[in-house]
Amino acid sequence: MIIFKEIKKQPFDYILLLVVSLVTIISFLLFGNHGHSHFQRQVLYAFVVFYFIWSLVHHSRRRDLQLSIIVEYLLFALLALIIISGI
C-alpha cells in the first residue's frame, strides 16, 4: 500500500504525528472527566494548529506543497475543530 511506503520514507514525520495525536487524545479524555472543558478546548486548538503546521512541513519536505494541499488541510482541520468542539 502507498501509505506504508510513505511511512518508510519519512518515519519521523509519522511517529511525531502519532505521538502528538495520542497525547492529545489522552489529555482530552483525562481532563474531560474532571470538568476542565476550557483546558480540553485549548488542547484541541493546539492540536489543530500542530496538525496544520505538521502538514505544511511534511509536504514541503516531500516537495509537493501546493495551494490546494494547504487549503485541504486547513479545511479538514477546521472541520474537525467544529465537529469535536461543537462551535
Legacy VTK file of the C-alpha trace (Angstrom):
# vtk DataFile Version 3.0
C-alpha trace
ASCII
DATASET POLYDATA
POINTS 87 float
0.000 0.000 0.000
1.071 3.558 -0.638
0.793 4.716 2.975
3.270 2.106 4.211
5.794 3.188 1.561
5.305 6.789 2.672
5.845 5.855 6.328
9.058 4.044 5.411
10.331 7.121 3.551
9.677 9.576 6.389
9.141 7.622 9.605
9.963 10.549 11.908
7.087 12.621 10.498
4.548 9.904 11.145
5.932 8.902 14.549
5.724 12.538 15.640
2.138 12.789 14.379
1.200 9.561 16.152
2.772 10.557 19.476
1.222 14.027 19.488
-2.154 12.555 18.494
-2.042 10.028 21.325
-1.015 12.658 23.882
-3.842 14.880 22.658
-6.439 12.125 22.920
-5.284 11.107 26.398
-5.218 14.728 27.602
-8.626 15.402 26.098
-10.161 12.369 27.797
-8.448 12.854 31.157
-9.354 16.495 31.541
-12.877 15.934 30.241
-13.710 13.743 33.216
-12.783 16.449 35.709
-14.863 19.297 34.335
-11.992 21.124 32.657
-13.729 21.872 29.378
-11.702 25.074 28.914
-8.461 23.085 29.033
-9.964 20.481 26.723
-10.699 23.186 24.181
-7.146 24.545 24.461
-5.735 21.051 23.867
-7.935 20.719 20.801
-6.911 24.121 19.421
-3.234 23.316 19.984
-3.583 20.007 18.148
-5.359 21.608 15.194
-2.559 24.171 14.877
0.068 21.429 15.245
-1.662 19.272 12.606
-1.821 22.126 10.123
1.834 23.076 10.643
2.855 19.401 10.512
1.115 19.013 7.164
2.869 22.073 5.730
6.291 20.868 6.877
5.602 17.297 5.747
4.573 18.278 2.226
7.303 20.873 1.997
9.891 18.187 2.760
8.297 15.961 0.104
8.470 18.900 -2.313
4.817 18.630 -3.278
3.344 21.515 -1.290
0.688 23.298 -3.336
-2.080 25.749 -2.561
-4.694 23.009 -2.964
-2.954 20.916 -0.289
-2.781 23.887 2.071
-6.485 24.607 1.610
-7.359 20.927 2.019
-5.513 20.594 5.338
-6.865 23.893 6.609
-10.456 22.929 5.819
-10.017 19.469 7.294
-8.551 20.922 10.499
-11.372 23.460 10.794
-13.999 20.805 10.150
-12.533 18.567 12.852
-12.468 21.531 15.220
-16.106 22.327 14.548
-17.268 18.730 14.904
-15.337 17.936 18.078
-15.765 21.211 19.946
-19.278 21.917 18.753
-18.576 25.538 17.819
LINES 1 88
87 0 1 2 3 4 5 6 7 8 9 10 11 12 13 14 15 16 17 18 19 20 21 22 23 24 25 26 27 28 29 30 31 32 33 34 35 36 37 38 39 40 41 42 43 44 45 46 47 48 49 50 51 52 53 54 55 56 57 58 59 60 61 62 63 64 65 66 67 68 69 70 71 72 73 74 75 76 77 78 79 80 81 82 83 84 85 86
